[in-house]
């Protein structure tokens, strides 16, 4: 049974499975090369076990982390407020209450665009937990029913970078009730074109290894969003000892995920070349939590 799981006879594969296997074989060489380079980084490998110890030391805290999805679905959600700890003139939010004598301002945390217009970090407090809102940034915590509220009034106020990690339909996620999933076709109606900056927007989409889903993205979703010039990156998952979380050629459980990158309004982007077949190597965190992309340098020259 074990060998049957690990290896599939190519003659027994259907057309979709053959396509998935071909895609894997095309990616295999640079995945192996990236992993070998990772294995040669002895200083990094020595550091990895300490990451696990760090997670263990934080286990009690992680158990009590706030679940914003659950909080946002409660009837009390409109009553939850976040306290922003800067002078009022540096804070902008819709529908906020009056500031306290200490210069804090409490504003609704859900369905409300909250901005830090200052150039320095802003301290915030929500349900006795502290957060940092970086300078010149904002956030909008809501579900997809309010996504149209983010469409800019003018196209030159749109977004240059849009990162999407959809709750793809998945049997394992459904059985474990980790988070609610969304039928794939609902994503066709997201106003991604309207959110994109007129001078060009880079769209980054996390995707699973299901070939049916890949075909949907390439044949329907990206065309509907107007995404072109597509490149592919890979997230290769390892254990704290540096070994892969599973065998590379295991048919149904690849130790990697993909993210697809492409442009909207590509004709207006002066420098639009995206590197191909980049590999991110990291230890996976909580279910479906993705690695940070902050160190990946992809510039849009508008």
C-alpha positions in Angstrom: 0.0 0.0 0.0 2.9 2.4 0.8 4.5 2.0 -2.6 1.2 2.3 -4.3 0.8 5.7 -2.6 4.2 6.9 -3.6 4.4 5.9 -7.2 1.7 5.9 -9.9 2.1 4.1 -13.1 2.0 6.7 -15.9 -0.3 4.4 -17.9 -2.9 4.5 -15.1 -3.1 8.3 -14.9 -6.0 10.2 -16.5 -5.3 13.3 -18.6 -5.5 15.7 -15.8 -3.1 13.6 -13.6 -0.7 13.3 -16.5 -0.7 17.1 -16.9 0.0 17.5 -13.2 2.8 15.0 -13.4 4.3 16.8 -16.4 4.2 20.1 -14.6 5.9 18.5 -11.6 8.7 17.0 -13.8 9.3 20.4 -15.4 9.7 21.9 -12.0 11.7 19.1 -10.4 15.2 20.0 -11.6 15.2 23.5 -10.2 13.4 22.4 -7.0 16.2 19.9 -6.4 18.8 22.5 -7.2 17.3 25.0 -4.8 17.1 22.3 -2.1 20.7 21.3 -2.6 21.8 24.9 -2.3 19.7 25.2 0.9 21.5 22.1 2.3 24.8 23.7 1.6 23.9 26.7 3.8 25.2 25.1 6.9 24.9 28.2 9.1 21.2 28.4 8.2 20.6 24.7 8.9 22.3 25.2 12.3 19.8 27.9 13.1 16.6 26.1 12.1 16.1 24.0 15.2 16.0 27.2 17.3 13.0 28.3 15.3 11.1 25.2 16.6 12.2 26.0 20.2 10.9 29.5 19.7 7.5 28.2 18.5 7.4 25.8 21.6 8.1 28.7 23.9 5.3 30.6 22.4 2.8 27.7 22.3 0.8 29.0 25.2 0.4 32.4 23.6 -0.4 31.0 20.2 -3.2 28.9 21.7 -4.9 32.2 22.8 -4.3 34.1 19.6 -7.4 36.0 18.4 -9.3 34.4 15.6 -10.4 37.5 13.6 -12.5 35.4 11.3 -14.6 34.1 14.2 -14.8 37.6 15.8 -15.9 39.2 12.6 -18.7 36.8 12.2 -20.2 37.4 15.6 -23.2 39.7 16.1 -20.9 41.9 18.4 -18.5 42.5 15.5 -19.8 46.1 14.8 -19.1 46.9 18.5 -15.4 45.9 18.6 -13.1 48.8 18.6 -9.3 49.2 18.3 -7.5 51.9 20.2 -4.9 53.9 18.2 -2.3 55.4 20.4 -1.1 58.5 18.5 -2.3 62.1 18.5 -5.6 62.5 16.7 -4.2 64.6 13.9 -2.0 61.7 12.8 -4.9 59.2 12.6 -7.7 58.8 10.1 -10.5 56.4 10.3 -14.1 56.3 9.2 -16.7 56.6 12.0 -14.4 56.7 15.0 -15.4 57.7 18.5 -14.0 60.8 20.3 -10.4 60.5 21.4 -9.6 60.0 25.1 -7.7 62.4 27.2 -4.5 60.4 26.6 -4.6 61.0 22.9 -6.0 57.6 22.0 -8.8 57.1 19.6 -11.1 54.1 19.5 -12.4 53.2 16.0 -14.4 50.2 14.7 -12.0 47.4 13.8 -14.3 45.6 11.3 -15.7 46.9 8.0 -13.7 50.1 8.5 -10.7 51.5 6.6 -8.1 52.4 9.3 -5.1 54.5 8.2 -1.9 55.6 9.8 -1.0 58.7 7.8 2.1 59.5 9.8 5.5 58.3 8.7 6.2 56.5 11.9 4.8 53.3 13.5 1.5 53.5 15.4 0.8 51.4 18.5 -2.7 50.0 18.7 -4.6 48.0 21.3 -7.3 45.5 20.6 -8.9 43.2 23.3 -5.8 43.7 25.6 -3.4 42.8 22.8 -0.9 45.2 21.3 -0.2 45.6 17.6 1.9 47.8 15.3 0.5 49.7 12.4 3.5 50.8 10.2 3.7 54.3 8.9 1.9 55.3 5.8 -0.3 52.1 5.7 -3.8 51.1 6.3 -5.9 48.0 6.7 -9.5 47.0 6.1 -10.8 43.9 7.9 -13.9 42.5 6.4 -15.2 39.7 4.2 -15.6 39.7 0.5 -19.1 41.2 0.6 -17.3 44.6 1.4 -14.5 44.3 -1.1 -16.0 46.9 -3.4 -15.4 49.4 -0.6 -11.7 49.3 -1.5 -12.2 50.3 -5.1 -10.5 53.7 -5.5 -12.4 56.7 -6.7 -9.8 57.4 -9.3 -7.8 54.8 -11.3 -4.5 56.5 -10.5 -5.2 55.8 -6.8 -5.3 52.1 -7.3 -3.0 49.4 -5.9 0.4 48.5 -7.4 0.6 45.2 -5.6 -2.3 42.8 -4.9 -1.6 39.5 -3.0 -4.4 37.0 -2.8 -4.6 33.8 -0.8 -8.1 32.5 -1.5 -9.9 30.0 0.7 -9.8 27.4 -2.1 -12.3 24.5 -1.8 -10.4 21.6 -0.2 -11.6 18.4 1.2 -9.1 18.3 4.1 -9.9 21.9 5.1 -13.6 21.2 5.0 -13.3 18.0 7.1 -11.1 19.8 9.7 -13.3 22.9 9.7 -10.1 25.0 9.7 -11.7 27.9 7.9 -14.7 28.4 5.6 -13.9 27.8 1.9 -15.3 29.6 -1.1 -16.5 28.1 -4.4 -13.9 28.9 -7.1 -16.3 30.6 -9.4 -17.1 33.3 -6.8 -13.6 34.6 -7.3 -14.4 35.5 -10.9 -16.5 38.4 -9.5 -13.8 40.0 -7.4 -13.2 43.5 -8.7 -9.5 43.0 -9.2 -9.4 45.1 -12.4 -11.0 48.0 -10.6 -8.5 47.7 -7.7 -5.4 47.8 -9.9 -3.5 51.0 -10.5 -3.8 52.3 -14.0 0.0 52.3 -14.4 0.2 48.6 -13.6 -0.4 46.2 -10.8 1.5 43.0 -9.9 -1.0 40.3 -8.8 0.4 37.4 -6.6 -1.9 34.4 -6.2 -1.3 31.5 -3.9 -2.6 28.2 -5.4 -2.7 24.6 -4.5 -1.3 21.8 -6.6 -4.7 20.6 -7.9 -4.5 20.5 -11.7 -8.3 21.3 -12.0 -7.7 24.4 -10.0 -4.6 25.4 -12.0 -6.7 25.1 -15.3 -9.4 27.2 -13.8 -6.9 30.0 -12.9 -5.1 30.0 -16.2 -8.2 29.5 -18.5 -10.9 31.6 -16.6 -9.8 33.5 -13.5 -6.7 35.3 -14.7 -8.4 36.2 -18.0 -11.4 37.6 -16.1 -9.1 39.7 -13.9 -7.0 40.8 -16.9 -3.8 39.2 -15.6 -1.1 38.6 -18.1 2.7 37.9 -18.4 2.4 35.1 -15.8 5.4 33.6 -13.9 5.5 30.9 -11.2 7.3 30.7 -7.9 7.5 27.7 -5.5 7.4 27.4 -1.8 9.4 24.3 -0.7 8.6 23.2 2.8 11.2 21.7 5.2 11.3 20.4 8.7 13.4 22.1 11.5 16.2 19.6 10.7 16.3 20.8 7.1 14.7 17.7 5.5 11.7 18.0 3.2 8.3 17.5 4.9 7.6 14.7 2.4 9.1 13.0 -0.6 9.4 15.3 -3.6 7.8 12.8 -6.0 4.9 11.7 -3.7 2.0 12.1 -6.2 -0.8 13.5 -4.0 1.3 15.2 -1.3 4.0 17.3 -2.9 6.2 19.1 -0.3 5.7 22.4 -2.1 3.1 24.9 -3.1 3.0 27.4 -6.0 2.3 31.1 -6.3 1.5 32.7 -9.7 2.5 36.2 -10.5 1.3 38.4 -13.3 0.4 41.9 -14.3 -2.8 43.9 -14.8 -2.4 46.9 -17.1 0.8 45.3 -18.2 1.2 47.6 -21.2 1.6 50.6 -18.9 4.4 48.9 -16.9 7.8 50.2 -18.0 9.9 47.4 -16.5 7.7 44.2 -16.2 10.1 41.3 -16.3 9.3 38.9 -13.5 11.9 36.3 -12.6 10.7 32.7 -13.2 11.0 29.5 -11.2 12.1 31.2 -7.9 12.0 28.9 -4.9 11.2 30.0 -1.3 12.4 27.5 1.3 11.0 27.7 4.8 9.4 25.8 7.7 5.6 25.8 7.4 3.7 27.4 10.3 0.0 27.1 11.2 -2.4 25.5 8.7 -2.4 27.4 5.4 -0.2 30.2 6.9 2.2 31.4 4.1 5.8 32.5 4.4 6.5 36.2 4.4 7.3 37.7 1.0 8.8 40.9 2.2 12.4 40.0 1.1 11.4 39.2 -2.5 12.3 42.2 -4.6 10.0 42.7 -7.6 9.8 46.3 -8.6 7.2 48.0 -10.8 8.7 50.9 -12.6 5.8 53.2 -13.4 
